[in-house]
Amino acid sequence: MRLGISTACFYPQPVEEILPVLAGLGVHAIEIFFNTESEFSPRFYEQLGAEARGLGLDVVSVHPYTSLMEGLLLFSDYKRRTEDGLMQYQRYFECAAALGARFLTFHGERDMGRADDPARWERKCGVYRRLCGLASSCGVTLAQENVAWCRSRDPKFLRALYEAVPELRYTLDIKQANRAGQDWRAFIDAVGGRLVNIHINDFSAEQSCLLPGAGSMDYADFFSRLRGVGYDGHTLIEVYRSNFGEPAEMERALRVLSRFASV
């Protein structure tokens, strides 16, 4: 397993300014979190990709800012908006492909406490299948992330998607599991065989998101369980800018994780 870092750690610094910082930390694997629509223009992302390649950075995945509204864009009862949303995500998959990314991280619906009737569930799974097909046509894989404020907060929901949409893959986010009141192990049990990306952090009884090494996470158990389900992909640090001061603190976090995985 290779270690890396998400550009989200340095938000709101402009994404193009973050790349040389990440390269300076000695990592090669990164996730790019796009923060606005203009960053999905070819003029911007082609230059960004050239910069990443020049710095020796491997863009593993991309994360669109529209993750906040994917339920509205793609899973509402307004069919025309769904079609427009699919065209929008087609452009995002094309961006990911141009950057050499293998995955696009996806949040899905907000948790509104509404259960699905059979017709709505089938319609939703149909949209997931179409998204997966669009991604695949670009050489990219859609990776559903567990998110505390989304339907994906529930391992049972993810297990249902696992069974209904075999082509769908998953991103495991430790802080989001913690914020949802779930043990991260429950998500590995639910979808471990289809994990393709990891967002890692640390946590304590008081704080759900800390730099690796600053909390109580059992990384030996974590990496052992990943290997147990055959995971050999990337593990990317994703914390908030408020969780660290100088970038050197991120270097220390990488050293903590490197005891269990290679950079």
GUTI-246396 format. One line per 3 residues: their letters; for each residue x, y, z of C-alpha. Coordinates in Angstrom, 2 decimals, decimal comma. Layout:
A> X Y Z ~ ...
END
This chain:
MRL> 0,00 0,00 0,00 ~ 1,22 3,47 -0,88 ~ 0,64 6,55 1,25
GIS> -0,45 9,90 -0,08 ~ -2,29 13,12 0,75 ~ -5,45 14,85 -0,45
TAC> -5,26 18,49 -1,52 ~ -8,35 18,95 0,70 ~ -5,98 19,06 3,70
FYP> -4,80 22,51 2,59 ~ -8,17 24,07 1,68 ~ -8,78 26,98 1,02
QPV> -5,34 27,36 -0,55 ~ -5,72 27,24 -4,37 ~ -5,25 23,70 -5,60
EEI> -2,41 24,54 -8,01 ~ -0,42 26,04 -5,12 ~ -0,79 22,86 -3,08
LPV> 0,88 20,50 -5,56 ~ 4,48 21,67 -4,95 ~ 3,83 21,51 -1,19
LAG> 2,77 17,86 -1,49 ~ 5,76 17,05 -3,69 ~ 7,99 18,67 -1,08
LGV> 6,59 16,32 1,54 ~ 7,94 13,38 -0,44 ~ 4,65 11,76 -1,44
HAI> 3,72 10,70 -4,94 ~ 0,07 9,64 -4,59 ~ -2,51 12,43 -4,25
EIF> -6,20 13,12 -4,53 ~ -7,27 16,42 -6,06 ~ -10,32 18,04 -4,50
FNT> -11,78 20,47 -7,02 ~ -13,40 23,46 -5,34 ~ -15,31 25,23 -8,11
ESE> -16,69 24,68 -11,58 ~ -14,04 26,64 -13,48 ~ -11,42 24,16 -12,26
FSP> -13,15 21,52 -14,38 ~ -12,42 23,46 -17,57 ~ -9,82 21,73 -19,80
RFY> -7,70 24,87 -19,84 ~ -7,31 24,63 -16,06 ~ -7,03 20,89 -15,47
EQL> -4,71 20,23 -18,39 ~ -2,25 22,72 -16,94 ~ -2,79 21,24 -13,49
GAE> -2,06 17,77 -14,83 ~ 1,13 18,96 -16,49 ~ 2,23 20,51 -13,20
ARG> 1,47 17,29 -11,29 ~ 3,40 15,16 -13,76 ~ 6,33 17,57 -13,66
LGL> 6,44 17,20 -9,89 ~ 6,25 13,40 -10,03 ~ 2,76 13,31 -8,51
DVV> 0,35 10,49 -9,30 ~ -3,26 11,71 -9,22 ~ -5,06 8,69 -7,78
SVH> -8,52 10,22 -7,54 ~ -10,52 13,38 -7,95 ~ -13,25 14,71 -5,70
PYT> -15,80 17,20 -7,10 ~ -17,12 20,13 -5,08 ~ -20,64 19,11 -6,18
SLM> -20,49 16,23 -3,70 ~ -22,56 18,55 -1,51 ~ -25,49 18,36 -3,94
EGL> -25,27 14,96 -5,63 ~ -28,61 13,88 -4,22 ~ -30,30 16,92 -5,73
LLF> -28,45 16,67 -9,05 ~ -28,80 12,96 -9,64 ~ -31,35 11,24 -7,41
SDY> -34,37 13,55 -7,21 ~ -37,71 12,87 -8,89 ~ -37,00 15,61 -11,47
KRR> -35,80 13,52 -14,40 ~ -34,49 16,39 -16,54 ~ -32,18 17,47 -13,72
TED> -30,91 13,90 -13,42 ~ -30,06 13,88 -17,13 ~ -28,28 17,22 -16,81
GLM> -26,43 15,93 -13,74 ~ -25,24 12,88 -15,65 ~ -23,88 15,12 -18,41
QYQ> -22,13 17,22 -15,77 ~ -20,48 14,16 -14,25 ~ -19,47 12,97 -17,69
RYF> -17,28 16,09 -17,85 ~ -15,87 15,31 -14,42 ~ -14,95 11,78 -15,50
ECA> -13,24 13,23 -18,57 ~ -11,27 15,56 -16,30 ~ -10,27 12,64 -14,06
AAL> -9,13 10,65 -17,09 ~ -7,04 13,55 -18,40 ~ -5,27 13,71 -15,04
GAR> -4,61 9,98 -15,06 ~ -6,90 9,46 -12,05 ~ -8,40 6,01 -11,60
FLT> -11,25 7,01 -9,29 ~ -13,83 9,71 -8,69 ~ -14,97 10,02 -5,08
FHG> -18,76 10,27 -4,74 ~ -20,96 11,22 -1,77 ~ -24,45 10,53 -3,09
ERD> -27,67 11,47 -1,35 ~ -28,02 13,48 1,83 ~ -29,62 11,51 4,66
MGR> -33,14 12,94 4,92 ~ -34,59 10,07 6,91 ~ -36,63 8,91 3,91
ADD> -36,87 5,23 3,14 ~ -36,92 4,04 -0,47 ~ -39,92 2,26 -1,91
PAR> -39,05 -0,44 -4,48 ~ -39,59 1,84 -7,48 ~ -37,44 4,62 -6,09
WER> -34,69 2,19 -5,10 ~ -34,58 0,69 -8,58 ~ -34,51 4,14 -10,17
KCG> -31,63 5,11 -7,88 ~ -29,67 1,96 -8,69 ~ -30,28 2,69 -12,36
VYR> -28,62 6,09 -11,96 ~ -25,67 4,48 -10,18 ~ -25,31 2,00 -13,03
RLC> -25,34 4,81 -15,59 ~ -22,76 6,76 -13,59 ~ -20,55 3,69 -13,40
GLA> -20,94 3,21 -17,14 ~ -20,01 6,82 -17,91 ~ -16,99 6,55 -15,64
SSC> -15,90 3,26 -17,21 ~ -16,14 4,72 -20,72 ~ -13,50 7,23 -19,61
GVT> -11,31 4,61 -17,93 ~ -12,37 5,84 -14,48 ~ -14,14 4,08 -11,59
LAQ> -16,91 5,59 -9,48 ~ -16,08 5,20 -5,77 ~ -18,89 5,75 -3,28
ENV> -17,59 7,25 -0,02 ~ -19,13 6,81 3,41 ~ -20,16 10,30 4,60
AWC> -21,70 11,18 7,98 ~ -24,47 13,40 6,61 ~ -25,34 11,17 3,64
RSR> -27,22 7,90 3,17 ~ -23,80 6,33 2,91 ~ -23,33 6,88 6,65
DPK> -25,03 3,50 7,14 ~ -23,08 0,30 6,36 ~ -26,38 -1,43 5,62
FLR> -27,14 1,08 2,87 ~ -23,71 0,51 1,36 ~ -24,18 -3,25 1,55
ALY> -27,46 -2,88 -0,36 ~ -25,66 -0,87 -3,06 ~ -22,89 -3,47 -3,06
EAV> -25,43 -6,15 -3,91 ~ -27,50 -4,12 -6,39 ~ -24,71 -2,38 -8,34
PEL> -21,78 -4,81 -8,70 ~ -19,73 -2,37 -10,78 ~ -19,72 0,27 -8,00
RYT> -16,58 0,64 -5,88 ~ -15,96 2,35 -2,54 ~ -13,84 4,89 -0,69
LDI> -13,50 4,39 3,07 ~ -13,22 7,59 5,12 ~ -12,25 7,10 8,78
KQA> -13,34 10,51 10,12 ~ -16,72 10,21 8,41 ~ -17,29 6,80 9,95
NRA> -16,42 8,25 13,35 ~ -18,73 11,24 12,87 ~ -21,58 8,93 11,92
GQD> -21,12 7,05 15,19 ~ -19,93 3,97 13,32 ~ -16,90 1,78 13,80
WRA> -14,75 1,85 10,65 ~ -14,62 -1,95 10,81 ~ -18,34 -2,09 9,94
FID> -17,63 -0,46 6,57 ~ -14,81 -2,88 5,79 ~ -17,17 -5,72 6,64
AVG> -19,85 -4,25 4,35 ~ -17,83 -3,39 1,24 ~ -14,22 -4,42 1,89
GRL> -13,95 -6,55 -1,22 ~ -14,63 -3,52 -3,42 ~ -12,60 -0,85 -1,63
VNI> -10,41 1,11 -4,03 ~ -9,45 4,20 -2,01 ~ -8,88 5,16 1,63
HIN> -9,11 8,55 3,38 ~ -7,22 8,19 6,64 ~ -6,90 10,29 9,77
DFS> -6,78 9,78 13,52 ~ -9,35 10,54 16,23 ~ -9,87 10,71 19,97
AEQ> -12,85 10,64 22,29 ~ -13,04 14,41 21,96 ~ -12,18 14,98 18,29
SCL> -13,30 13,07 15,21 ~ -10,46 14,26 13,00 ~ -6,78 14,52 13,90
LPG> -3,52 13,96 12,06 ~ -2,36 10,33 12,11 ~ -0,45 9,76 15,32
AGS> -2,31 12,42 17,29 ~ -5,15 10,19 18,50 ~ -6,05 6,66 19,47
MDY> -6,59 4,87 16,13 ~ -5,27 1,32 16,05 ~ -3,37 1,41 12,76
ADF> -1,93 -2,08 13,17 ~ -5,45 -3,50 13,27 ~ -6,60 -1,19 10,46
FSR> -3,91 -2,15 7,97 ~ -4,19 -5,81 8,95 ~ -7,91 -5,76 8,16
LRG> -7,27 -4,03 4,84 ~ -4,82 -6,72 3,87 ~ -7,32 -9,31 5,03
VGY> -9,82 -8,17 2,38 ~ -7,10 -8,02 -0,27 ~ -6,72 -4,24 -0,34
DGH> -3,42 -3,11 -1,85 ~ -4,34 0,38 -3,05 ~ -3,56 3,86 -1,79
TLI> -4,10 5,31 1,66 ~ -4,46 9,08 1,53 ~ -4,32 11,43 4,51
EVY> -7,38 13,66 4,48 ~ -7,76 16,04 7,42 ~ -8,76 19,69 7,77
RSN> -6,41 22,67 7,67 ~ -7,27 23,36 11,30 ~ -5,82 19,96 12,27
FGE> -2,20 20,99 11,74 ~ 0,08 24,00 11,63 ~ 3,21 23,69 9,51
PAE> 3,48 21,12 6,69 ~ 6,25 19,46 8,72 ~ 3,50 18,09 10,95
MER> 2,19 16,24 7,92 ~ 5,62 14,69 7,45 ~ 5,46 13,32 10,99
ALR> 2,02 11,85 10,25 ~ 3,42 10,13 7,17 ~ 6,19 8,62 9,28
VLS> 3,60 7,23 11,70 ~ 1,71 5,56 8,85 ~ 4,87 4,35 7,13
RFA> 5,34 1,82 9,93 ~ 2,35 0,02 8,43 ~ 2,46 0,94 4,72
SV> 5,04 2,27 2,28 ~ 5,12 5,81 0,89
END
